[in-house]
Amino acid sequence: MQIDLPEKRYYSIGEVAKAFNVNTSLIRFWEKEFDEIKPKKNAKGNRKFTPDDIKNLQLIYHLVKERGFTLEGAKTHLKEEKKKTLSNFDIIQKLEKVKSELLKIKEQL
């Protein structure tokens, strides 16, 4: 899944939910379920997600929504094979970006 977020230091939960096309409640749920997601909170308690949090959310989204892992399966997979999974996920992301660019070029022909 290609996430379209401008480059910033922090993102609000609303921006994150919109980018993933999910409810904010799902983002909060995943935050509780997965130790990898640790947004900072301001004095009001508003969550501020870093680019690293976004990357972890992308990986969790990929495992749960695209590959059909259960939450427990995704947690286990992240603990046991995170480095390998991240590497494969990065490759998939880059290939999707290349595909998108190639499709844009094709449309212009």
C-alpha positions in Angstrom: 0.0 0.0 0.0 1.4 3.4 -1.0 0.9 6.0 1.7 0.6 9.6 0.6 1.8 11.8 3.4 3.8 15.0 3.1 7.3 14.9 4.8 6.9 16.1 8.3 8.4 15.4 11.7 5.0 14.6 13.2 1.6 13.5 12.0 -1.7 13.7 13.8 -3.8 10.6 14.2 -6.4 12.1 11.8 -3.7 12.5 9.1 -2.5 8.9 9.7 -6.0 7.4 9.6 -6.9 9.3 6.4 -3.6 8.1 4.7 -4.4 4.5 5.6 -8.1 4.9 4.8 -9.1 3.5 8.3 -10.8 4.9 11.4 -8.7 6.6 14.1 -10.0 3.9 16.5 -8.1 1.3 14.5 -4.9 3.3 14.8 -5.4 3.7 18.6 -6.2 -0.1 18.8 -3.0 -1.0 17.0 -1.0 1.4 19.2 -2.2 -0.6 22.2 -1.6 -4.0 20.6 1.8 -3.4 19.0 4.9 -2.2 21.0 6.4 -0.9 17.8 4.0 2.0 17.6 4.9 4.6 20.2 3.5 8.0 19.2 4.5 11.0 21.3 1.7 12.8 23.1 1.5 16.5 23.8 0.1 18.1 27.0 -3.5 17.6 25.8 -2.8 13.9 25.1 -3.0 14.3 21.3 -0.9 11.7 19.5 1.9 12.8 17.3 3.2 10.0 15.0 6.8 10.1 13.7 7.9 8.8 10.3 9.2 5.7 12.1 5.7 5.1 13.6 4.3 5.5 10.1 6.7 2.9 8.7 5.7 0.5 11.5 2.1 1.1 10.8 2.6 0.4 7.1 4.2 -2.9 8.0 1.4 -3.8 10.4 -1.2 -2.8 7.8 0.6 -4.9 5.2 0.7 -8.0 7.4 -2.8 -7.7 8.8 -4.9 -6.2 6.0 -3.0 -7.3 2.9 -1.5 -10.6 3.9 -4.3 -11.7 6.2 -2.3 -12.2 9.4 -4.1 -12.4 12.7 -3.0 -9.8 15.3 -1.1 -12.5 17.2 0.4 -13.8 14.0 1.6 -10.3 13.0 3.1 -9.7 16.5 5.0 -13.0 16.4 6.1 -12.3 12.8 7.4 -8.9 13.8 9.3 -10.2 16.8 10.9 -13.2 15.0 11.5 -11.9 11.5 11.3 -8.1 11.7 14.5 -7.4 9.9 13.8 -9.8 7.0 10.2 -8.5 6.8 11.3 -4.9 6.8 13.8 -5.6 4.0 11.1 -7.4 1.9 8.6 -4.7 2.7 11.0 -1.9 1.6 11.6 -3.8 -1.7 7.9 -4.1 -2.3 7.4 -0.4 -1.5 10.1 0.6 -4.0 8.7 -1.6 -6.7 5.2 -0.2 -6.2 6.6 3.3 -6.5 8.5 2.3 -9.8 5.3 0.7 -11.1 3.3 3.9 -10.3 5.9 6.0 -12.1 5.9 3.7 -15.1 2.1 3.8 -15.3 2.2 7.6 -15.3 4.7 7.5 -18.2 2.5 5.0 -20.1 -0.5 7.3 -19.7 1.5 10.2 -21.2 2.4 8.3 -24.3 
